[in-house]
Structures are given as C-alpha cells and as structure tokens.
Amino acid sequence: MSSVASLIMAARQSGIPVLEARLLLEHASGLSRTRQAAWPEAELPPEQAERFHTLLQRRQAGEPVAYLIGLREFFSLDFEVSPAVLIPRPETELLVELALEHIPLDTPSRALDLGTGSGIIPVSLRKHRPMLDMRAVDISADALAVAARNAERHATPIQLMQSDWYGSLGREQFDLIVSNPPYIAHGDRHLAEGDLRFEPRGALTDEADGLAHIRRIIQGAPRHLAHGGWLLFEHGYDQAEPSRALLTAAGFAQVQSWDDLAGIARVTGGRRA
Ligand code: GLN
C-alpha cells in the first residue's frame, strides 16, 4: 500500500509539479484533489498506485496532462479532450468573452464556429446564451465526435456538421462567425516543443505562412454573414496587423484587435458593412 503523500512526493522527485501530480492521482484513484489534500495519509490499493506510476512515466515522456486524464477546464467548464483535438488554451477565453458581447441575451440569433475541435467555443457560447442557434463545423470526424460528447455533457444543443471551412454550408447566413483556426506557420519551432508535439498537426498549422486559413475564413465570411454581423477570430502573437489588413481589404468595417491577458493582440475582427 502507498499513501497519497508518498505518491505525490515520488512524483515531485521525478520533476512533476504538485498540481499535475494531484490531477494524475485523481485520475488513477478517483480521489479528488481536495480529498488528497485533506487526507494525505490515505492508503491506496496497489493497482491504483501502479496506474499512477504509469501515468507519471507517460507525463515524463512529454504526454500532455489533458490527454492523460482526458479532461481540460475551459471557461469554468470541464471538457473532454483526446489526441483528436487541440487542448483548450486560456487565450481562447478572450475569443469567447468577445463573442458573448456580440450575442443578444434575450433574442434569437445565429452563430457559426469554424474548426470547432472539442467544441469548447460553441458549448461555452450556448451555455451563456440559451436563445442562440449554434452551428459548429470541423473537417475532422473524430473531432466532431468529441464535440458532440461535450455538447451532451453540458446539455447545450449545437448543430455539428463536417465541413472544410464553409464548404458544406451552402448559402446559410449567421449573425456571428467565430474561429480559432490553425495559425502556426510551417517550421515554427513551437511545433516541436511541449504539448504541441502530441496535438493534431492539422489543428495547429496551415503548413504555410500561418495566415492561409485566416485568409479563407475572411474571404468566405461576407457571403455567410448577415448584414451587420461580426467575424471574430483568434490568431498568433504577430498576426494582428496582417489580419486587420486582410479584413479591411475584404471590405469589413470596425476592424479591430483585442489583447489577451498576457497583453498580446490575440483576437481580431470586423463587421460586415
Ligand atoms: N494557441 C496555440 C499555440 O500557440 C495554437 C492554436 C492554433 O493554432 N489555433 O500553441
């Protein structure tokens, strides 16, 4: 038998931060982080300790905690994640907050999320805007399956559809279009570092200059936005200026960028004139 305290200690000695160790132990044993902290002398059965050690080894080999435990919190909700989808990032909460500012609370409106992945954006939006008619698309059927389970988990009705950007949307129009597209440029060293090594490459990079998908999203938006509708998208730390230039060239009004909590211009958008 091993105690909670001795298992956490073993994790810290192998270089795993305590919060990560507690998340992994919660996954291995079912003992919540609160219970672990309150009850460090609790003894765990050998099979749970072994499961924990296996998780520790995988973590040491670089696998992201979110994939090991199959969960990540975003906008105060827990979401299922798997290697079929990008791991939710805190920056993307800025996109959700801005999108919420553009969705009325008590009148119906229509929104579209392009490249939804695990569905964190549409689920968060629908959770806070019950009148919203929420559509979300992704090119990946595996990602859509994860998104469907997250919509179910949070009881947020969302219409999911497989589509290469606007490809399957016909002439449908929306009052708001949002996206966190793959915007990392080909050859960016971050692709070979940390969690990104384990994430779906197609969700991270366009294998080009980083703006290829942003261009397509902007080009197709006027046709799918109602008059006065907004397009808002997340982008890389150095892409705010080119994003605004693309929006302006496409005839958008009120083109602007917003900073994330780190002070980096992270979301850019404009309004269909
Ligand atoms: N924000 C992610 C990163 O920089 C990239 C996600 C994306 O391409 N949308 O790691």
Residues whose N, C-alpha, C, O or C-beta is under 5 A from the ligand:
A	BS01	LIG	R89 N180 P181 P182 Y183 I184 A203 L204
